[in-house]
């Protein structure tokens, strides 16, 4: 797989530029197709959101080695964009205008690549957390990607569609359920549902990676002999998730299942030497995984 990476400031008054961000774009050539990351900005999260369930004494040296604070994190949001000459496929749609002021700039990210929302032929969802689905609607509650076909895993759809979810997900995430349902109602009549292991589009196969959410999906994108794995949030950061994949993270709805999923993914990625695209991984989110004596390490493309 031939890969190159470049960074640029979003142009034409892009929100990322207004926020003082310099979004990185990573690009991989997969045969005659291409895989690119599109910045949706970044999040600002309390460290406790991820770190609370972890052994604090063992956690601190890991954070220090990555020069990270235990109180606040600012992960990137990197959407994957696949183009094969016939289809232009966007994986997830970002945060939109209603989640965080530092995120929601996917339209500007597309503009910087010379694309408009109407150029997107398919939207494939990894899951329905706010930073992945709230960007479905604009400031006027109109669909941003009105011409696209929407594709979501059946288990994920049924979980967020269930009226009991808002009462069982926990108070801290109740707004997630309300926001997801409101956006899913807009695409109810046109969404295409699938199950793990299915080929959702030519060259794009679903990989069941449940745990972060009940129906979370990752995707193997393959063209000829070239392949990459779009992780979504199945491996949600470049630090503790890599160093201690077996640790339960507060960001996962089913922490034990998510930890088993991470271990499975790392085994597969390393054994098959697959390139990866992670929604919250740094420097554009695309790179490879190396095994170390103490776990794994993310190596961004170009490093």
Secondary structure, DSSP 8 states (H G I E B T S, - for coil): -EEEEEE----TT-HHHHTT---EEEEEEETTEEEEEEEEEE--EETHHHHTTS-HHHHHHHHHHTT--SSEE--EEEEEEEE-SS-EEEE----GGGS-TTB--HHHHHHHTT--GGG--EEE-S--SHHHHGGGB-TTS-BTTTTSEEEEEHHHHHHHHSTTHHHHS-GGGHHHHHHHHHHHHHHTTT-EEE-TT-EEETTEEEEE-TTSSTT-EEEEEEETTEEEEEEETSS--SSHHHHTTTS--TT-SSHHHHHHHHHHHHHHHHHHT-EEEETT-STTSEEEEEEETTEEEEEETT-
